[in-house]
Amino acid sequence: MKIVQKIGLLAALVTVVASQAQAQVLVAYCQLGGGCKFYQTQYSYTQLDGMFNYLGTFEKDKGTLVFFKNKQNQDVHYPDRKRNPRELHAYFGGKGEPSIAKGNIAPFDEAIQPESGNWEATTETPTAKNCPPPLESQLKGIASVKSGLKNFKKPFSPAELLPPNTPWLTTTPNMYSAFLLPEANPSFKTLYEFEVKSPTLIKGTATIWIQIPTQSTCEMKTNFTFRRK
C-alpha cells in the first residue's frame, strides 16, 4: 500500500474502534492475601498483546491478564495460564467463587477523582522516528487532544478524553491505557496512556505506530496535559 493511501486511513484510526469479534478477554486485579476482582474486557488477545508488548505470546497462549502489587510494592502484570478464576482468586488469598463483571474497569478505591468542569488541553511538540516527511506531517495533528467541558463519571473514566467508544483499562490506581488496533488494518496502532496526578491535573502520552513495507516502523509520540481551569 502506498504511503499516501495510509495517510488517508489515519483519521479512521483514532475514531473507529477495532472489531470486537474476539473481545471479552478476562483480566484480574489481585491483592496479596485479598483475592482478585475479575472483569471481562472489550479487548481481544491481539489488542492486549500489543498494549503490553507481550510479543505475540498472549495472543498465542491466551490466559487471564493479572495485575497486582508485589511484596516490593511494585505494580506487576502477567498472563496467568495455569489457573481458572476460582483457582486464581484462591491463589491470592480469596475465598469462595469470585464474581466476573463486564465493561470498562476502575477497580481501585484509592483512585483520584478528577473534578468535572472546564479543562484546558496542551500538547508538546510530537517526536517522530523512522517516519517519511509527508507521513510525519500528517501524523502531527492526529493525536491532538481537546480542551473543553469534561463531565467525569464516578468512579473516574477516561472516556471523556478518548475518541468515542474507545475501550480502556486501568493499569494501576491512577494509570489508564487505551489501545486501538483495527483488525482490518493491523499495520496501524495507537496507544493512549493517562495518569491522574491530582483532581485538577492529568498527564498522558499518545503513541502511533505505522508499519510501512520494506521500511522501519514509523513511530510518533505526543505528550499532553489536561488542567482544570
RODO-2510 file (C-alpha; in nm, 4 decimals, decimal comma):
residues 229
     n   res          X          Y          Z
     1     m     0,0000     0,0000     0,0000
     2     k     0,1314     0,3447    -0,0864
     3     i     0,2111     0,5920     0,1887
     4     v    -0,0492     0,8375     0,0608
     5     q    -0,3151     0,5666     0,0968
     6     k    -0,2020     0,5011     0,4501
     7     i    -0,2317     0,8696     0,5338
     8     g    -0,5917     0,8660     0,4175
     9     l    -0,6727     0,5958     0,6701
    10     l    -0,5258     0,7716     0,9730
    11     a    -0,8376     0,9661     1,0630
    12     a    -1,0312     0,6422     1,0868
    13     l    -0,7689     0,5019     1,3194
    14     v    -0,8473     0,7428     1,6026
    15     t    -1,2251     0,7396     1,5627
    16     v    -1,3104     0,3783     1,4766
    17     v    -1,2772     0,1166     1,7489
    18     a    -1,1303    -0,2182     1,6488
    19     s    -1,3603    -0,5111     1,5801
    20     q    -1,4913    -0,6715     1,8965
    21     a    -1,5376    -1,0165     1,7427
    22     q    -1,2563    -1,1619     1,9541
    23     a    -1,3076    -0,9421     2,2609
    24     q    -1,4016    -1,0415     2,6174
    25     v    -1,0521    -1,1277     2,7435
    26     l    -1,0591    -1,1786     3,1195
    27     v    -0,8451    -0,9594     3,3452
    28     a    -0,7915    -0,9905     3,7194
    29     y    -0,6952    -0,7216     3,9699
    30     c    -0,5472    -0,9114     4,2624
    31     q    -0,4238    -0,8271     4,6089
    32     l    -0,1811    -1,0442     4,8029
    33     g    -0,3902    -1,2066     5,0735
    34     g    -0,7088    -1,0446     4,9466
    35     g    -0,8108    -1,2347     4,6343
    36     c    -0,8997    -1,0953     4,2912
    37     k    -1,1608    -0,8848     4,1143
    38     f    -1,2372    -1,0121     3,7629
    39     y    -1,3581    -0,8228     3,4583
    40     q    -1,4395    -0,9154     3,1007
    41     t    -1,2740    -0,6539     2,8840
    42     q    -1,3734    -0,5184     2,5446
    43     y    -1,0309    -0,6178     2,4114
    44     s    -0,9067    -0,9153     2,2112
    45     y    -0,5921    -1,1114     2,2975
    46     t    -0,4236    -0,9485     1,9987
    47     q    -0,5010    -0,5980     2,1243
    48     l    -0,3818    -0,6636     2,4802
    49     d    -0,0734    -0,8353     2,3445
    50     g     0,0076    -0,5124     2,1620
    51     m    -0,0829    -0,2863     2,4548
    52     f     0,1554    -0,4627     2,6942
    53     n     0,4189    -0,5642     2,4388
    54     y     0,3973    -0,9377     2,5060
    55     l     0,5490    -1,0038     2,1611
    56     g     0,2735    -1,2392     2,0454
    57     t     0,2778    -1,4704     2,3473
    58     f    -0,0564    -1,3572     2,4920
    59     e    -0,2277    -1,3926     2,1557
    60     k    -0,0753    -1,7387     2,1116
    61     d    -0,1097    -1,8910     2,4571
    62     k    -0,4059    -1,6925     2,5991
    63     g    -0,4759    -1,6908     2,9758
    64     t    -0,6016    -1,4311     3,2252
    65     l    -0,4223    -1,0958     3,2413
    66     v    -0,3342    -1,0356     3,6079
    67     f    -0,2479    -0,7036     3,7754
    68     f    -0,1159    -0,6929     4,1327
    69     k     0,1297    -0,5163     4,3625
    70     n     0,4120    -0,7455     4,4777
    71     k     0,5837    -0,7585     4,8171
    72     q     0,8290    -0,4918     4,6993
    73     n     0,5294    -0,2599     4,6364
    74     q     0,5886    -0,2777     4,2597
    75     d     0,2997    -0,2856     4,0131
    76     v     0,3177    -0,6095     3,8152
    77     h     0,1156    -0,7588     3,5299
    78     y     0,1451    -1,1016     3,3692
    79     p    -0,0681    -1,3576     3,1799
    80     d    -0,1693    -1,6414     3,4129
    81     r    -0,2181    -1,9581     3,2084
    82     k    -0,2286    -2,2101     3,4936
    83     r    -0,5421    -2,1157     3,6869
    84     n    -0,9121    -2,0627     3,6258
    85     p    -1,0801    -1,7664     3,8048
    86     r    -1,1643    -1,9625     4,1205
    87     e    -0,8107    -2,1018     4,1443
    88     l    -0,6552    -1,7616     4,0789
    89     h    -0,8777    -1,5982     4,3415
    90     a    -0,7732    -1,8644     4,5954
    91     y    -0,4050    -1,8337     4,4973
    92     f    -0,4146    -1,4657     4,6010
    93     g    -0,5920    -1,5436     4,9267
    94     g    -0,9558    -1,5070     4,8269
    95     k    -1,2376    -1,7371     4,9357
    96     g    -1,5392    -1,8704     4,7510
    97     e    -1,6458    -1,8221     4,3915
    98     p    -1,5350    -1,4841     4,2529
    99     s    -1,7719    -1,2681     4,0512
   100     i    -1,6891    -1,1526     3,6997
   101     a    -1,8007    -0,8027     3,5957
   102     k    -1,8257    -0,6620     3,2449
   103     g    -1,7409    -0,3281     3,0920
   104     n    -1,4707    -0,0715     3,1455
   105     i    -1,2575    -0,1158     3,4515
   106     a    -1,1925     0,1090     3,7522
   107     p    -1,1390    -0,1301     4,0453
   108     f    -0,9232     0,0762     4,2807
   109     d    -1,0874     0,2522     4,5754
   110     e    -0,7840     0,4799     4,6216
   111     a    -0,8020     0,6256     4,2693
   112     i    -0,8060     1,0061     4,2385
   113     q    -1,1343     1,1531     4,1138
   114     p    -1,0762     1,4454     3,8718
   115     e    -1,3170     1,7356     3,9032
   116     s    -1,5698     1,7923     3,6275
   117     g    -1,5605     2,1324     3,4645
   118     n    -1,3678     2,3280     3,2046
   119     w    -1,0320     2,1657     3,1226
   120     e    -0,7524     2,3108     2,9101
   121     a    -0,5526     2,0680     2,6962
   122     t    -0,1970     2,1389     2,5808
   123     t     0,0357     1,9225     2,3733
   124     e     0,4109     1,9173     2,3441
   125     t     0,5834     1,9057     2,0065
   126     p     0,5477     1,5467     1,8790
   127     t     0,8599     1,3375     1,8335
   128     a     0,8910     1,1111     1,5304
   129     k     1,1141     0,8173     1,4478
   130     n     1,1507     0,6472     1,1080
   131     c     0,8612     0,8460     0,9577
   132     p     0,8818     0,9750     0,5973
   133     p     0,8331     1,3561     0,5939
   134     p     0,4853     1,3522     0,4294
   135     l     0,3599     1,0960     0,6802
   136     e     0,5197     1,2763     0,9741
   137     s     0,3424     1,5959     0,8752
   138     q     0,0047     1,4206     0,8648
   139     l     0,0572     1,2426     1,1955
   140     k     0,1373     1,5550     1,3945
   141     g    -0,2273     1,6541     1,4216
   142     i    -0,3772     1,3100     1,4681
   143     a    -0,3128     1,2603     1,8392
   144     s    -0,4097     1,6126     1,9429
   145     v    -0,6338     1,6418     2,2491
   146     k    -0,9155     1,8876     2,3005
   147     s    -0,9958     2,1453     2,5655
   148     g    -1,3492     2,1932     2,6878
   149     l    -1,6121     2,0898     2,9382
   150     k    -1,5453     1,7465     3,0865
   151     n    -1,8123     1,5630     3,2827
   152     f    -1,6230     1,2811     3,4523
   153     k    -1,8110     0,9800     3,5820
   154     k    -1,7675     0,8492     3,9355
   155     p    -1,5564     0,6444     3,9657
   156     f    -1,3384     0,8211     3,7100
   157     s    -1,3477     0,7083     3,3488
   158     p    -1,1018     0,8432     3,0891
   159     a    -1,3726     0,8111     2,8228
   160     e    -1,4143     1,1912     2,8145
   161     l    -1,0505     1,2184     2,7000
   162     l    -1,0551     0,9462     2,4322
   163     p    -1,2011     0,9048     2,0827
   164     p    -1,5679     0,7975     2,1020
   165     n    -1,6412     0,4412     2,2165
   166     t    -1,2771     0,3553     2,2808
   167     p    -1,2321     0,0731     2,5367
   168     w    -0,9742     0,1260     2,8101
   169     l    -0,8058    -0,0446     3,1046
   170     t    -0,6960     0,0647     3,4484
   171     t    -0,3353    -0,0479     3,4933
   172     t    -0,2611     0,0978     3,8408
   173     p    -0,4829     0,3091     4,0729
   174     n    -0,4316     0,6288     3,8697
   175     m    -0,2983     0,4993     3,5369
   176     y    -0,5201     0,4229     3,2375
   177     s    -0,4455     0,2842     2,8918
   178     a    -0,6380     0,2521     2,5660
   179     f    -0,5134     0,0653     2,2608
   180     l    -0,6508     0,0900     1,9077
   181     l    -0,5572    -0,1904     1,6695
   182     p    -0,8075    -0,2192     1,3831
   183     e    -0,8124    -0,5849     1,2827
   184     a    -0,8757    -0,4819     0,9217
   185     n    -0,5601    -0,2662     0,9293
   186     p    -0,3144    -0,4160     1,1823
   187     s    -0,0309    -0,2019     1,0421
   188     f    -0,1798     0,0936     1,2394
   189     k    -0,1578     0,1003     1,6185
   190     t    -0,2327     0,3755     1,8701
   191     l    -0,1694     0,3664     2,2449
   192     y    -0,3100     0,6300     2,4822
   193     e    -0,1704     0,6400     2,8362
   194     f    -0,3095     0,8695     3,1088
   195     e    -0,2020     0,9410     3,4644
   196     v    -0,4286     1,1333     3,7007
   197     k    -0,1840     1,3412     3,9052
   198     s    -0,4423     1,5345     4,1085
   199     p    -0,8134     1,6302     4,0885
   200     t    -0,7108     1,9160     3,8563
   201     l    -0,4190     1,7686     3,6577
   202     i    -0,3963     1,4786     3,4109
   203     k    -0,0898     1,3948     3,2020
   204     g    -0,0519     1,1461     2,9220
   205     t     0,1061     1,0266     2,6019
   206     a    -0,0321     0,9175     2,2667
   207     t     0,1909     0,6917     2,0566
   208     i     0,1139     0,5932     1,6987
   209     w     0,2958     0,3181     1,5105
   210     i     0,2646     0,2560     1,1373
   211     q     0,4283    -0,0387     0,9670
   212     i     0,5485     0,0569     0,6193
   213     p     0,6529    -0,2266     0,3837
   214     t     1,0313    -0,2566     0,3370
   215     q     1,0888     0,0250     0,5915
   216     s     1,1362     0,0565     0,9667
   217     t     0,8200     0,1145     1,1680
   218     c     0,7184     0,4801     1,1843
   219     e     0,6571     0,5995     1,5424
   220     m     0,5034     0,9292     1,6513
   221     k     0,4817     1,0183     2,0223
   222     t     0,2923     1,3167     2,1652
   223     n     0,2909     1,4160     2,5338
   224     f    -0,0112     1,6106     2,6559
   225     t    -0,1505     1,7731     2,9687
   226     f    -0,5032     1,8483     3,0888
   227     r    -0,5515     2,1168     3,3544
   228     r    -0,8791     2,2206     3,5103
   229     k    -0,9307     2,5943     3,4810
***
